[in-house]
């Protein structure tokens, strides 16, 4: 892969990849700074409801005001891009229409915005890179298929843990290893009671949105990330919510293995996480029946086997996102996508919920996410986490109970809801998920 050489050549030829960004928060703003230091790529259009955020980002990079055009009009934005100016806008969907952009990165983490941006990018045959895994686990299979039909790329981003895990998975699968467990480290135990209020002080100290920090602490983000890995590979959560043992890196291949060999998994081929000293790393546990390969692995300091841990000690979040942008534009390849719904992230009440209440966004004080097998979620009529924000409680839901079609009504006017209905209808016409949908490398037939 000569990605760097391609970017260098494109820079020398005066045709760098031109990127649009939706959501200029902590992650989005950081990505803009990365593309600013790169060769062969520039983030030229930035959208946020609070335009002071993209303006401050450009100012911090030393961009003079004369080189920035603030507009919500397509013609003015196209003129600005042709003149080599940066575009700042409140209109996220404007970026999906601009011919002067090669790709758009969606970094809001809000499923309603993410689904609209992705859909409109695909309509305009523009590559879309999602720093928004919440949207991917909700309507990713549909968006992936539509993008393939349109001849563009829809993908979640490298740097996010699912993307980095997928690289390890592909590496191990390419070499013919059996994938036993794919996962990530979580740097704290799950606190199901976390709320934006309880997280506010820490979030402000770390420069984070309190609601986003609460979504990390209550486990919702971890469940979403592991569901994305599951839906991209065919690997499954062994139990609802996964095991999440407190295990350090040296012992991962002793614990996250089948029970018959002394581990905690009821089967091989799972996704899971650890709260031990693993974060910010990701891992894949593999095995091989070949005695000679075991001899070689021992010689290469990978241990006695028969289980081995391939470990990447970091994931760089938004800092790595430009790799996915470049691969989409140059090679037409995605990093990771939900090909099928193997797992669902169901919503669980974080407190007692009363009829008539309207719930907030992911990370609020109302609910958290828990990964379960899709077929189980379907049987229980579970509401997907990405459809919960803005919905209404129909019946009393006790703390710890699942939000279902019987006790909860999603906001059916939302675009993401309509996309999910379209996706459900399409998947219903096909045979239900089964293990033989995937080949040994995790690819959909």
KARAQUI-V183734 format. One record per backbone hydrogen bond with DSSP energy under -1.0 kcal/mol. CO is the residue of the C=O (numbers start at 1). NH is the residue of the N-H. If there is no record, write none. Layout:
[[CO:NH] [CO:NH]]
This chain:
[[2:6] [3:7] [4:8] [5:9] [6:10] [7:11] [8:12] [9:13] [10:15] [11:14] [17:42] [18:102] [18:103] [19:44] [19:45] [20:105] [21:47] [22:107] [25:29] [26:30] [27:31] [28:32] [29:33] [30:34] [31:35] [32:36] [34:37] [40:17] [42:19] [44:87] [45:21] [46:89] [47:23] [50:53] [51:55] [52:56] [53:57] [54:58] [55:59] [56:60] [57:61] [58:63] [59:62] [64:67] [65:68] [67:86] [69:88] [73:77] [74:78] [75:79] [76:80] [77:81] [78:82] [79:83] [80:85] [81:84] [86:69] [87:46] [88:71] [89:48] [94:97] [98:101] [102:127] [103:20] [104:129] [105:22] [106:131] [110:114] [111:115] [112:116] [113:117] [114:118] [115:119] [116:120] [117:121] [118:122] [119:123] [120:124] [121:126] [122:125] [127:104] [128:155] [129:106] [130:157] [132:136] [133:137] [135:139] [136:140] [139:143] [140:144] [141:145] [142:146] [143:147] [144:148] [145:149] [146:150] [147:151] [147:152] [153:128] [155:130] [159:317] [160:164] [161:165] [162:166] [163:167] [164:168] [165:169] [166:170] [167:171] [168:172] [169:173] [170:174] [171:175] [172:177] [173:176] [178:287] [180:269] [180:270] [181:285] [182:272] [183:283] [184:274] [191:194] [195:199] [199:203] [200:204] [201:205] [202:206] [203:208] [209:213] [210:214] [211:215] [212:216] [213:217] [214:218] [215:221] [217:191] [219:223] [220:224] [221:225] [222:226] [223:227] [224:228] [225:229] [226:230] [227:231] [228:232] [229:233] [230:234] [231:339] [231:340] [236:271] [239:242] [245:247] [245:275] [248:251] [249:252] [251:254] [251:255] [252:256] [255:257] [255:264] [257:265] [258:261] [258:263] [259:262] [265:259] [269:236] [270:182] [274:186] [276:278] [278:281] [281:185] [282:312] [283:183] [284:310] [285:180] [285:181] [286:308] [287:178] [290:294] [291:295] [292:296] [293:297] [294:298] [295:299] [296:300] [297:302] [298:301] [308:286] [310:284] [312:282] [316:319] [317:320] [320:323] [321:325] [322:326] [323:327] [324:328] [325:329] [326:330] [327:331] [327:333] [336:156] [340:342] [342:374] [344:372] [345:385] [346:370] [347:403] [348:368] [349:400] [353:397] [354:357] [357:393] [359:390] [361:364] [366:350] [368:348] [370:346] [371:241] [372:344] [373:377] [374:378] [375:379] [376:380] [377:382] [381:405] [383:347] [384:387] [385:388] [388:391] [391:359] [392:409] [393:356] [397:353] [398:401] [401:349] [403:383] [404:408] [407:394] [407:395] [409:392] [410:412] [411:414] [414:418] [415:419] [416:420] [417:421] [418:422] [419:423] [420:424] [421:425] [422:426] [423:427] [424:428] [425:429] [434:437] [435:438] [437:445] [439:442] [443:439]]
